[in-house]
Protein backbone atom coordinates (compact mmCIF):
# COMPACT_ATOMS: atom_id res chain seq x y z
CA UNK A 1 0.00 0.00 0.00
CA UNK A 2 2.86 2.38 0.82
CA UNK A 3 4.49 1.70 -2.55
CA UNK A 4 1.19 2.36 -4.32
CA UNK A 5 0.79 5.65 -2.45
CA UNK A 6 4.33 6.65 -3.44
CA UNK A 7 3.44 5.99 -7.09
CA UNK A 8 0.47 8.36 -6.75
CA UNK A 9 2.51 11.17 -5.19
CA UNK A 10 5.69 11.49 -7.30
CA UNK A 11 5.67 15.30 -7.07
CA UNK A 12 5.19 15.69 -3.30
CA UNK A 13 7.77 16.23 -0.59
CA UNK A 14 10.67 17.51 -2.68
CA UNK A 15 13.40 19.60 -1.11
CA UNK A 16 13.02 23.17 -2.39
CA UNK A 17 15.38 25.03 -0.05
CA UNK A 18 18.92 25.04 -1.44
CA UNK A 19 22.09 27.06 -1.67
CA UNK A 20 23.63 27.17 -5.16
CA UNK A 21 27.15 27.69 -6.51
CA UNK A 22 28.16 27.95 -10.15
CA UNK A 23 28.05 27.56 -12.98
CA UNK A 24 31.43 25.91 -13.38
CA UNK A 25 32.97 25.01 -16.72
CA UNK A 26 36.27 24.22 -18.38
CA UNK A 27 37.16 25.39 -21.86
CA UNK A 28 37.06 22.70 -24.51
CA UNK A 29 35.27 20.22 -22.18
CA UNK A 30 31.66 19.15 -22.45
CA UNK A 31 29.38 18.15 -19.57
CA UNK A 32 30.48 14.51 -19.75
CA UNK A 33 34.14 15.54 -19.44
CA UNK A 34 33.47 17.77 -16.41
CA UNK A 35 31.43 15.10 -14.62
CA UNK A 36 34.65 13.91 -12.97
CA UNK A 37 36.19 17.35 -12.44
CA UNK A 38 36.31 18.34 -8.76
CA UNK A 39 35.38 22.03 -8.77
CA UNK A 40 35.68 24.17 -5.62
CA UNK A 41 32.54 22.83 -3.82
CA UNK A 42 34.07 19.34 -3.92
CA UNK A 43 37.37 20.53 -2.44
CA UNK A 44 37.60 20.65 1.34
CA UNK A 45 38.42 24.17 2.51
CA UNK A 46 38.06 25.82 -0.92
CA UNK A 47 36.40 29.24 -1.24
CA UNK A 48 32.88 28.87 -2.66
CA UNK A 49 30.38 31.64 -3.32
CA UNK A 50 27.14 30.01 -2.14
CA UNK A 51 23.87 31.95 -2.61
CA UNK A 52 20.29 31.07 -1.79
CA UNK A 53 18.45 29.58 -4.78
CA UNK A 54 15.32 31.69 -5.22
CA UNK A 55 14.66 31.83 -8.99
CA UNK A 56 13.52 28.73 -10.83
CA UNK A 57 12.13 27.02 -7.73
CA UNK A 58 8.93 25.25 -8.75
CA UNK A 59 6.39 23.16 -6.88
CA UNK A 60 8.76 20.15 -6.99
CA UNK A 61 11.60 21.04 -9.35
CA UNK A 62 14.56 23.41 -9.54
CA UNK A 63 15.01 24.98 -12.99
CA UNK A 64 18.64 26.05 -12.88
CA UNK A 65 18.76 27.83 -16.23
CA UNK A 66 16.34 30.43 -14.82
CA UNK A 67 18.99 31.67 -12.38
CA UNK A 68 22.38 30.61 -13.76
CA UNK A 69 24.31 31.47 -16.92
CA UNK A 70 26.01 30.19 -19.03
CA UNK A 71 24.00 27.02 -19.37
CA UNK A 72 25.86 24.82 -21.88
CA UNK A 73 28.50 22.28 -20.81
CA UNK A 74 28.43 23.43 -17.19
CA UNK A 75 27.98 22.16 -13.65
CA UNK A 76 26.23 23.73 -10.67
CA UNK A 77 26.19 22.61 -7.06
CA UNK A 78 23.20 22.59 -4.74
CA UNK A 79 23.55 22.09 -1.00
CA UNK A 80 21.28 21.96 2.00
CA UNK A 81 21.11 20.41 5.46
CA UNK A 82 18.59 17.78 6.51
CA UNK A 83 17.83 17.18 10.19
CA UNK A 84 16.70 13.72 11.23
CA UNK A 85 15.60 12.98 14.80
CA UNK A 86 17.18 9.51 14.63
CA UNK A 87 19.79 7.58 12.68
CA UNK A 88 17.98 5.46 10.09
CA UNK A 89 18.05 4.08 6.57
CA UNK A 90 16.35 6.17 3.91
CA UNK A 91 16.26 6.59 0.18
CA UNK A 92 17.03 9.57 -2.01
CA UNK A 93 14.81 10.00 -5.03
CA UNK A 94 16.57 12.17 -7.58
CA UNK A 95 15.71 13.54 -10.99
CA UNK A 96 18.09 15.56 -13.13
CA UNK A 97 18.52 17.22 -16.49
CA UNK A 98 21.31 16.16 -17.30
CA UNK A 99 23.86 14.24 -15.18
CA UNK A 100 24.02 14.26 -11.38
CA UNK A 101 26.42 13.38 -8.59
CA UNK A 102 25.27 13.28 -4.95
CA UNK A 103 27.09 13.57 -1.62
CA UNK A 104 25.62 12.84 1.80
CA UNK A 105 27.78 13.91 4.73
CA UNK A 106 30.76 14.44 2.38
CA UNK A 107 30.54 10.92 0.95
CA UNK A 108 29.63 10.30 -2.70
CA UNK A 109 26.48 8.17 -2.61
CA UNK A 110 25.44 8.38 -6.27
CA UNK A 111 26.60 9.41 -9.72
CA UNK A 112 24.91 9.23 -13.11
CA UNK A 113 26.68 10.76 -16.13
CA UNK A 114 23.76 10.95 -18.55
CA UNK A 115 21.87 13.23 -20.92
CA UNK A 116 18.14 13.30 -20.20
CA UNK A 117 15.20 15.54 -19.45
CA UNK A 118 13.93 15.96 -15.89
CA UNK A 119 11.60 13.34 -14.49
CA UNK A 120 11.09 12.90 -10.75
CA UNK A 121 12.55 9.79 -9.11
CA UNK A 122 14.71 8.73 -12.04
CA UNK A 123 17.46 7.61 -9.67
CA UNK A 124 16.69 5.96 -6.33
CA UNK A 125 19.58 5.59 -3.89
CA UNK A 126 19.67 3.82 -0.52
CA UNK A 127 21.39 5.97 2.12
CA UNK A 128 21.75 6.19 5.88
CA UNK A 129 20.81 9.37 7.70
CA UNK A 130 22.58 10.12 10.95
CA UNK A 131 20.83 11.58 13.96
CA UNK A 132 20.97 15.38 13.74
CA UNK A 133 22.10 17.41 10.74
CA UNK A 134 23.04 15.69 7.48
CA UNK A 135 24.82 17.63 4.72
CA UNK A 136 23.36 16.98 1.25
CA UNK A 137 25.05 18.24 -1.95
CA UNK A 138 24.20 17.70 -5.61
CA UNK A 139 26.34 18.42 -8.67
CA UNK A 140 23.97 18.91 -11.62
CA UNK A 141 25.44 18.98 -15.11
CA UNK A 142 24.00 20.40 -18.28
CA UNK A 143 25.11 19.55 -21.82
CA UNK A 144 22.57 21.79 -23.61
CA UNK A 145 18.90 22.74 -23.44
CA UNK A 146 17.02 22.45 -20.15
CA UNK A 147 18.88 22.28 -16.84
CA UNK A 148 17.00 21.14 -13.75
CA UNK A 149 16.93 18.89 -10.72
CA UNK A 150 14.57 17.38 -8.15
CA UNK A 151 15.35 15.57 -4.91
CA UNK A 152 13.42 14.17 -2.00
CA UNK A 153 14.13 11.87 0.92
CA UNK A 154 11.76 9.02 1.67
CA UNK A 155 11.53 5.99 3.91
CA UNK A 156 13.02 2.84 2.42
CA UNK A 157 9.56 1.68 1.30
CA UNK A 158 8.98 5.00 -0.52
CA UNK A 159 6.55 6.49 1.97
CA UNK A 160 6.94 10.04 3.27
CA UNK A 161 9.34 10.97 6.04
CA UNK A 162 7.41 13.75 7.76
CA UNK A 163 9.79 14.48 10.65
CA UNK A 164 12.73 15.89 8.65
CA UNK A 165 13.77 19.55 8.80
CA UNK A 166 15.48 21.33 5.92
CA UNK A 167 17.88 24.24 6.28
CA UNK A 168 19.80 25.65 3.31
CA UNK A 169 23.20 26.43 4.71
Secondary structure as GFF3:
##gff-version 3
##sequence-region A 1 169
A	DSSP	alpha_helix	2	8	.	.	.	ID=ss1
A	DSSP	beta_strand	19	24	.	.	.	ID=ss2
A	DSSP	alpha_helix	31	34	.	.	.	ID=ss3
A	DSSP	three_ten_helix	40	42	.	.	.	ID=ss4
A	DSSP	beta_strand	51	52	.	.	.	ID=ss5
A	DSSP	beta_strand	62	63	.	.	.	ID=ss6
A	DSSP	three_ten_helix	64	66	.	.	.	ID=ss7
A	DSSP	beta_strand	74	84	.	.	.	ID=ss8
A	DSSP	beta_strand	88	97	.	.	.	ID=ss9
A	DSSP	beta_strand	100	104	.	.	.	ID=ss10
A	DSSP	beta_strand	107	112	.	.	.	ID=ss11
A	DSSP	beta_strand	123	129	.	.	.	ID=ss12
A	DSSP	beta_strand	132	142	.	.	.	ID=ss13
A	DSSP	beta_strand	148	154	.	.	.	ID=ss14
A	DSSP	beta_strand	165	167	.	.	.	ID=ss15
###
